[in-house]
C-alpha cells in the first residue's frame, strides 16, 4: 500500500478513509480516496529531497573552503608578522628567504582555494535552480492532491447527505 512510504500528512489523510469504522459510516458502497498520481508524487518528493541533499553538500563544502581561506589568511598574517620581527634582528638571508617562500606558498594556496570557492558557488547556484524546479514540481502535485482530496470529501459529504435525505423521505412517506 502506498501509504506505508508516503509522508505522514498523506498517511493521516488517507489511512482513516480505509478504516472499517469509516466504511460503516459511509456505507459499503463508498470508495476510499485514491490519488491516481500518488506514485508520481512520491517520486517527485524523492527527487526534491535528493536535490536538496546535493545542495546541502555543496553548501557544506563552501563553508569548509571558507574556513580554510580564513585559516590561511590568519597564517599569512602571522607569517608577515614573523618576517617583520625577523627583519628587525640580524638574521641570515636564507632564513629570510624561507619566511618569504612560506608566505608565497600560503598566498598560492589561498588563491587556489578562492578559485575552488568560486567554482563551488557557481555549482551551488546551478544546484539551487535545479532544487527550486524540483520543489515546484513536487508542490504542484501536492496542491493537486489536496484539491482532489477536498473534492472527494465534498462529494462524499453530498452523497452521504443525499442518502440521509432519501431515508428521511422514505420514512416520511411510510407514516
N, C-alpha and C positions, 0 to 999 in steps of 0.2 A: 504494500500500500504506500502511496507516495507521501503520506503524512508522516511516516516514520523519519524521513530525512528532511522534511520541509522545516523552515524556521518556525519558532514557537508560535508566532502570531497566526500562522496559517493553520497549525495543528489545533490551536484553541478554537478557531473559527470553523474548522471542518470536523473535528472529532465529535463534537456534541451533536452534529447533524446525523451522524451514523449510529448514535447510541439507541438502544432499544426503547428507551423512555421517549425519545423524540419521535420515533416511528409510530409509537402508540398514540402520541398527541395528534399527529397529522393523519393518522390512518396508514394502513399498509400500502396504499397506492402512491404516497408521496415519494418522489425520487430525492435522494440526498444531493446536495450541491456538489457538482463536479466541474472544476475549472479545466477546460479542454487543453489549455496551454500550460498546465502545471509543470510538465517536463521541461518545456522551453524556459519557463520562469526559473526553475531550479538550475538549469544550465547557465542562464544569464546571471543568476546570483553567484554561481561558482566562478564565472569569468570575471565578474566585478571584484570578487574577493582576491582572485589571482592578480589582477591588475593593481589592486590596492597594495597587496604584499610586495609586488615588484616596485611600486612607487616608494614604499617604506624602506626597502633595501637600498634604493638609490639615495634616499634622504639620509639614512644612517651612514652610508659611505661618504656623503658630502660632509656630514658632521665630523666623521673621523678625519677626513682630509683637512678640514678647517682647524681641528685640534692640532694636527701635525704642523700646519702652517704657523699657528700661534707658537708652538713649541720651538720651531726653527727660528722664528723671529726673535724670541727671547734668547735663544742660543747665539744668534748673530749679534744681538745687543751685548751679551756677556763677552763674546769674543772681541768685539770692538773695545769694550772697557778694559779687557785684559791686555790688548795691544797698546792702548793709550797708557796704561800703567807701566807696561814694559818699556815704552818709548821714553819714559821719564828716568829710567835707570840705564846704566851701560849694560847692553846685552849683545851677544853675538848676532851677526846678521842672519845666520842660519835659523836661529830661534824666531827672529822677526819674520823671516820668510814663511816659516811653518805656521805662525799665527795668521799671516795673510792668506795662506793657502786654505787654512781651516775656514776662514770667513768666506772665501770664494767658493769653497765646496758647499758650504751651507746655503749660500745665495743661489747656487745652481740647483741644489735640491729643492729649495723653496720655489724657484722658477718652474721646475718640472711639476711640482705639486700644484701650483697655480694653474698650469695648463691642464692637468688632470681634473682639477676642480671645475674649470670652465667647461670641459667636455662632459663631465658628470651633470653639471647644471643644465646643459642643453639636453642631455638624455632625460633628466628629470622633467623638464618642461614638456618634452615629447611624450613621456610616460603619463604625465598629468592629463594631456589631451586624450590619450587612449583610455585612461581610467574614467575621465568625465563622460566619454562616449559610452563606455560600458555601464556606467551608473545611469545615464539617461535611458539606455535600452532596458535595463532592469526596472527602472522606475516606471517606464511606460507600461510594462506588463503588470507590475504591482498595482498601478492605478486601474488597469483593465480588470484585474482580479477583484478589486474592491467594488468597482462599478457593477460587475456581473453578479457578485455576491449580494449586493444591495438589491439589484433587480430580482434575483432569485427569492430573497427573503420577502420582498414586497409582493411578488406573485404568489408565494406560498401563503402569506397572510390573507391575500384576497381569496385564494382558493379555500382556505380554512373558513373564512367568514362566509363565503358562498355556501359551503356545506352546512354551517350552523344556521344560516338563513333558510336553507331548504328544509332542514329538520324542523325548525320552528314553524314554517308554513305548513308542513305535513302534519304536525301535531295540532295546529290550529284548525285545519280542515276536519280532523277527526272529531274535534269536540263540538 
